[in-house]
């Protein structure tokens, strides 16, 4: 196991719901300059929503958890809309039970509140996964995934989001009404 004392120690702390101290590009450039090339390739593959193996079981475990979360959200949304027939979904690996968390998200009235809840859920999962990793590649993977979440939250603009949501919702309901006539 290789340790990246300098790289991890030089990174500023990230907190969700606060201004991010580094851009993704600067972080990746710094990582490329200071860690092993193979580790850097693993880091590049450690992105929310990706499902290809990263080459590090730790990162793959986090991305598998995210896949399970998205799968449970899709199931809940499909059942709420009552699709007939329900679209086929990928199979679950069964490693995580996220039903309670998904129920809590689905109970929220605001899409923005739901997204923030999901990001806090992801953050908490990362905190738990990274609890025993300090200067290794796993610590850098956790940092990078947290950075992605924090940068995503910085982009949330309530008014623009509401307008965008209402526009998309109207388009979907209009197309749904046309198909049911």
Helices and strands as residue ranges (DSSP letters): H 5-10, H 24-34, H 37-45, H 57-81, H 99-106, H 111-129, H 137-154, H 158-180
